[in-house]
């Protein structure tokens, strides 16, 4: 018998173990190796992003909104980004990450080194948190866990996240470790939603959210590959806007 929340606990544990191993190994790796690891993560992130973005062609979404699925994703990203920029979500998250890093940094460190370490901490925490939370398995797996349908999806996600955390932590350090807290809170909340609401969220709405999250993952991949510094954090409200727009279209069809 599966207990609600067990899948998230396994997921968080895998991230912690992977991050600790990555931090232990990362200090022994030359910088060029860590750069290659980051590039590999960027490419794999783009692959996962492509798989998620293909949810825009999901049959349930097409049946619900017709040929306007791509426009829903576009609208969600535009509205979500405008809201996120107005709320300065990226700046607030970076500020929070900076304060957390200050709490975990021993006093007396050299200012220049502290500045570089702070930015690495912020990048690691934000990147890992977004990567682990935006993917479709985080949403579908957590809701399935809350509905009592099993934790298979979250166990699979735990394996993937564990290896990703190892690779990320070898480059970004302790920020990746603390992303486990973000994952625990986020997926735990979704599990509670699944427990309280049951199977209320239609498949079409989840598909719209997944496709929107897939494009946000593209932004993360571009950041990892140092191609463009996409403000993905400011786009986070789009994950809530996508299902809402889908519902609006369904009502007016």
N, C-alpha and C positions, 0 to 999 in steps of 0.2 A: 504493500500500500504506500502510495506517494503522499507526502505531507506538503501542503501549500507552502511555497517558499523554499523547498529543498533544492529545486533546480537553481535558484539564484544563489543559494549558499555554496553549491558546488562550483558555480561560475565564478563567484568572488574568490573562493579558495584557489581555483586554477590561476586566476590573475595574480594573486599574491605570490604563489609558488613560482610562477613564470617570471614575475618581476624580480623577485629575490635572486633567482638563478641568473637572470640577465644582468643585474647589478654586480653580482659576484664575478661573472665572466667578462662583463663589459670593460672593466678597468684593465684587463689584461690584453684587450684587443687594440691594435693600432687604429689611428683615426681613419685611415683609408678603408679599413675593413668595416668600421661602423658606418661610414658613408655608404658603402655598398649595401649593407644591411638595410639602411634607411631607403635606398633606391628600390631594393627588392620589395620592401613593404609598400612603397608607393605604387609600384606596378601591380602588386596583388590587390591593393585597395581599389585600383581602377577596375580590375577584373570583377571583384565583388560588387563594385558600384554598377557595372554594366548589367550584372545579373539582377540586381535590385531594380534598376531603372526599367528593365524590361517588363516590370509589373504594370507599366502603362498600357500594355497590350493584353492584360488579364481579361479573360472572357467575362467575368463577373462585372468588372469595371466598364467594359464596352457595352454590356447589356444595360447597365444602369444609366450611363451618360451618353451613349452613342459614340460619335466620332470626336467628342470634345475632351477626351481623357488628357491629351497633351496640353490643352489649354488650361485644364484644371491644375496640372502640375506647374505650368508657367505662372498662373495666377497665384497659386499658393506661395511660390518662391518670391514673386514680386511683393505681394502683400506682407508675407512673413519677414522679408528682408527690410522693408520700409519700417515695419513695427520694431523689429530688432535693432535697427540702426537708431531709431528714435529713442528707444530705451537704453541704447548703448550697452547691449548685452555683452559684446566682446570685451569692451573696456572694463565692465564690472567683473566679468569672469577673470580677466587677467589681473585686476586689482585684488580679487579674492585669492587667486593662486599666489600672487606675490606676498600677501600677508601670511598665507599658510607656509610658504617657503621660508619667510623670515622667522616664523616660530620654530621651524625645524633646522635652521642654520645656526651653528655655534657662533657666539659673538667673537669679535676680534679678527674675523676673516679679512683678507685683503679686499679693498673695495672693488677693484677691477674683476677679480675672480668671483666675488659675490654677485656682481652684475651679470656676468656670463652664466653663472650657475642658476641665478634667478630666472633668466630667460629660458634656459634649458629645462628648468622645472616647469615653467608655465607651458612651454611647447609640449612637453611630455604629458602633463596632466590633461590639457585641453585636447590634444590629438588623440590620446588613448581613450579618454572619456567619450569623445564624439564617435570614434570608430566603434567602440564597444556598445554604445547606446543607440546609435542611429540605425544599425542594421535590422533587417526584418525579423531575424531570429530573436532579437531582444524583445520586440513587441509581441510577435506571435507566440514565442516560447513562454513568455511570462504570463500572457493571458491564458494559454492552454494549461499552464501550471495552476493558475487560480481556478480554472474551471474543473480541475480534477481529471484532465485528459492525459496526464502523464508529463514527464520531464525530459522526454527524449530529445526535443529540440534544444533545450537549454544545456543538456549534457554535451551535445554536439558543439554548441556554441562555446561551452567551457573549454573544450579541447582546442578549438581554433583560437580563442582568446588567450589561452595559456601560452601557446607558441608565439602569438603576436606580442604578448606582454614581455616574454623573454627577449625577443628581438628589439622591441622598443626600449626596454629598460637598459639594454646594453649601450644604447646611444643617449637616452634622455635621463636615465637615473630614477631617483625616488619619486618624481612626479607620476610616473606610470604606476607605481605601487599604490599611491593614494587615489588613483582612478578607480580602484576597487570599491572605495567608499561610494563614489558617484554611481557605479553600476548597481551596488546593493540598494541604494535609495531609489533609483529609477526603476529597476526591475521589480523591486519589492512593491513599489506603488502600483505598477501595472498588474502585479499578481493580485493585489487587494482589489483592484478594479474588476479583474476577472471573477473574483470571489463574490463581489457585491452585485455586479450587474449581469452576470451570466453571459450568455452568447447574444449580447445586444448589438455589438458592433458588426455591421454587415461586411461581407467579404469585399465588396466593391470599395468601401471606405478604407479598409486596411490596405488594399492594393494601391489606392491613391497615395496613402501615407508612405508606403514602401517605395513607390516610384520617386516620390519627392525626396525621401531619404537617400535613395540611390544617387541622385544628382548632387546632393550635398556631400556624399562620399567621394564623388569626382573632385570636388573642391579640396577635400582632404588629401586625395592622391596628388593633386597638382602642388599642394603645399609641401608634401613630403619629397616630391621630385624637384623642388625649388624652381618650379616653372612660374607660378603666380601665387601671391599671398592672398588667397581667397578668404574673405571674412565669414567663414562658415558659421561661427558662433552667432553672428547677427541673423543668420537664416533660420535659427532654431524654431521661431514661432510658426514657420511654414509647416512643421509637422502637425500642428493643431489646425492650421488653416485648411490643409488639403482635405481632410474628412468633412469639414464644414462646407467647403465649396461643393464637394460631391453631393452632400445632402441638399444644398440649394438647387443644384442642377436637377436632381431627382424630383424635387418638389414641383419644379416649373416645366418639366417635360410633359 
